[in-house]
């Protein structure tokens, strides 16, 4: 059995002035990614769901497990909204609209500061803390 595709691994030095990386075969675009938005997306995906401030009143939830599930759902929903915001930033960068991307990142930083708990313990080495995410956002804002 033969395949026309082979896995590709590419390592590029990080540069603050790269807006996107494109892999092209002939005249066909195979893959395109913005390193800045990809770093941000990965960091947000690694925020534990339970570390978002609750988005609804849970005082009336009688059981601890039910309350934990409600908080987890809230965190998952909040994470999805942050990821939509990252996609908007990525699209702005792709279009070369860096001033608008910077403003969108500043708004995202404000939202992250507002919706994440101030301090939480990470349980997995890949988890992202609020401080790490804000540091990433500050660096990206500075680079744009």
C-alpha positions, 0 to 999 in steps of 0.5 A: 500500500502506497501513500502520496503523503509523508509526515514532515517535521520542520524546525524553524528558529523563532523570530519576532517578525514572522507573521506566518509559516507556510508549507507549499508544494508546487503552487499548492498551499499545504499548511499555514500557521501563525506561530504567535497565535499557535503559541497562544492557542496551545497555552489556552488549551492547557488551562485547566477547566476548573481554574476559570472563575465561575460564570453562574451562581452555584450556591444552589447546587447541592452535591460537590460532584455536580458543582465541580461538573458545572464549574468544569462546563463553565471553564470549557465554555470560557476556554472556547470563547478565548480560542475564538478570540485567538482565531480572530487575532490569527486572521488579523495577523494573516491579513497583515492588520497588525494594529488591529491584532494588537488591540485584539490581544490587549482585549484578550489580555483584559478578559484573561485577567478577569475570568481566570482565578488569580492563583491555582495549582497546576496538576500537569506539567503542561498546564498553563497558569494565569501568570504564564498566559499573561506573560505570553500575551504581554510578549505578543503585544510587545512584538506586534 
